Amino acid sequence: MHTYDDDCEFTLENLWNDMDHYYLIHWVDWILATFVIRDPYILHFWHIFDEIIELSAQHRLHHFRECWWDHIITDILLSNIPAIILGLWLMKKLGIRRYDWLGREGKTSVWDWEVFKCHRRFGSIFFQQTVLTIHFLNGFFIMNAF
């Protein structure tokens, strides 16, 4: 079984070899996630949080074992962020409305955001992130069990 920590030397050859079907899946996943979540702040938090989860669970799941540059360069910079930006651009072109889950519109400071003033909004975002994280991990743990 191929793992992404076989050769952690940062070379263009190793970077190119890691551009497999999982790279394409990252793109498709984050474009579709953009259409579901529709909030760039939540999306960027979520994709960074997913990488932190991968780092913390790599001792249990072989699929999460990656080199440092694979997490940062391949996953975050070359697939997640561009896919989110492309998804947001597609939403704009298709006339799909963005959401403001955090209550940022018209606010001048982070501390004025509605998420910090309303316990229901904070709780719903916390619940949303919990469900998304369970969904993310569920696919990998089920695949590992089979």
C-alpha positions as CSV (number, residue, x, y, z in Angstrom):
1,M,0.0,0.0,0.0
2,H,1.3,3.4,-1.0
3,T,1.7,5.9,1.9
4,Y,2.6,9.5,1.5
5,D,5.5,9.4,3.9
6,D,7.6,6.9,1.9
7,D,10.2,9.5,0.8
8,C,9.8,12.9,2.6
9,E,12.6,14.7,0.7
10,F,11.1,17.7,-0.9
11,T,11.7,17.4,-4.6
12,L,9.5,18.1,-7.6
13,E,9.5,14.4,-8.5
14,N,8.1,13.5,-5.1
15,L,5.6,16.4,-5.3
16,W,4.5,15.2,-8.8
17,N,4.2,11.6,-7.6
18,D,1.8,12.6,-4.9
19,M,-0.6,14.2,-7.5
20,D,-2.8,11.1,-7.8
21,H,-6.5,10.5,-7.6
22,Y,-6.6,11.8,-4.0
23,Y,-5.4,15.1,-5.2
24,L,-8.3,15.3,-7.6
25,I,-10.7,14.2,-4.9
26,H,-9.4,17.1,-2.7
27,W,-10.4,19.5,-5.5
28,V,-13.8,18.0,-6.1
29,D,-14.5,17.7,-2.3
30,W,-13.7,21.3,-1.6
31,I,-15.6,22.7,-4.6
32,L,-18.7,20.8,-3.5
33,A,-18.1,21.8,0.1
34,T,-18.1,25.4,-1.0
35,F,-21.5,25.0,-2.5
36,V,-22.8,23.5,0.8
37,I,-21.2,25.8,3.4
38,R,-21.0,29.0,1.2
39,D,-18.9,30.9,3.8
40,P,-15.2,31.5,3.0
41,Y,-14.2,31.9,6.6
42,I,-15.9,28.7,7.7
43,L,-14.4,26.9,4.7
44,H,-10.9,28.0,5.4
45,F,-11.2,27.2,9.1
46,W,-12.5,23.8,8.2
47,H,-9.8,22.8,5.7
48,I,-7.0,23.9,8.2
49,F,-8.8,21.9,11.0
50,D,-9.0,18.9,8.7
51,E,-5.3,19.0,8.2
52,I,-4.8,19.2,12.0
53,I,-7.0,16.2,12.5
54,E,-5.0,14.3,9.9
55,L,-1.8,15.1,11.8
56,S,-3.4,14.0,15.1
57,A,-4.9,10.8,13.7
58,Q,-2.0,9.6,11.5
59,H,-0.9,7.1,14.1
60,R,-4.3,5.3,13.8
61,L,-4.9,5.7,10.0
62,H,-2.3,5.0,7.4
63,H,-4.0,7.3,4.9
64,F,-3.2,10.3,7.0
65,R,0.6,9.6,7.1
66,E,2.0,12.4,5.0
67,C,5.2,14.4,4.7
68,W,5.2,17.9,6.1
69,W,5.2,19.4,2.7
70,D,2.3,17.2,1.6
71,H,0.1,18.7,4.3
72,I,1.1,22.3,3.6
73,I,2.0,22.5,-0.1
74,T,-0.1,19.8,-1.8
75,D,-3.2,19.7,0.4
76,I,-3.5,23.3,1.6
77,L,-1.8,25.5,-1.0
78,L,-2.3,23.4,-4.2
79,S,-5.7,21.8,-3.7
80,N,-7.9,23.1,-0.8
81,I,-7.4,26.9,-1.2
82,P,-7.6,27.0,-5.0
83,A,-10.7,24.7,-5.0
84,I,-12.4,26.9,-2.4
85,I,-11.6,30.0,-4.5
86,L,-12.9,28.3,-7.6
87,G,-16.0,27.2,-5.8
88,L,-16.7,30.7,-4.6
89,W,-16.1,32.0,-8.1
90,L,-18.5,29.5,-9.6
91,M,-21.1,30.4,-7.0
92,K,-20.7,34.1,-8.0
93,K,-21.0,33.2,-11.7
94,L,-24.1,31.1,-11.1
95,G,-25.7,33.7,-8.9
96,I,-25.7,31.5,-5.8
97,R,-25.9,33.5,-2.6
98,R,-23.1,33.3,0.0
99,Y,-23.9,32.8,3.6
100,D,-22.6,34.7,6.6
101,W,-22.6,32.1,9.3
102,L,-20.4,34.2,11.6
103,G,-22.5,37.4,11.4
104,R,-19.6,39.5,9.9
105,E,-21.5,41.8,7.6
106,G,-21.3,45.4,8.6
107,K,-19.0,44.7,11.6
108,T,-15.7,46.5,12.0
109,S,-14.1,44.2,14.5
110,V,-13.9,40.4,15.0
111,W,-15.4,40.8,18.5
112,D,-18.4,42.5,17.0
113,W,-19.3,39.4,14.9
114,E,-22.7,37.9,15.9
115,V,-21.1,34.5,16.6
116,F,-19.6,35.9,19.8
117,K,-22.8,37.7,20.9
118,C,-25.4,34.9,20.3
119,H,-25.0,31.6,22.1
120,R,-27.4,29.9,19.5
121,R,-25.3,31.0,16.6
122,F,-22.1,29.9,18.3
123,G,-23.7,26.6,19.2
124,S,-25.0,26.0,15.7
125,I,-21.6,26.7,14.2
126,F,-19.9,24.4,16.8
127,F,-22.4,21.7,16.0
128,Q,-21.9,22.2,12.3
129,Q,-18.1,21.8,12.6
130,T,-18.6,18.7,14.9
131,V,-20.9,17.0,12.3
132,L,-18.5,17.9,9.4
133,T,-15.5,16.5,11.4
134,I,-17.4,13.3,12.2
135,H,-18.4,12.9,8.6
136,F,-14.8,13.5,7.5
137,L,-13.3,10.9,9.9
138,N,-16.1,8.4,9.3
139,G,-15.2,7.8,5.7
140,F,-11.6,7.1,6.6
141,F,-12.3,4.9,9.6
142,I,-14.9,2.9,7.6
143,M,-12.5,2.5,4.7
144,N,-9.8,1.4,7.2
145,A,-12.2,-1.1,8.8
146,F,-12.9,-2.9,5.5
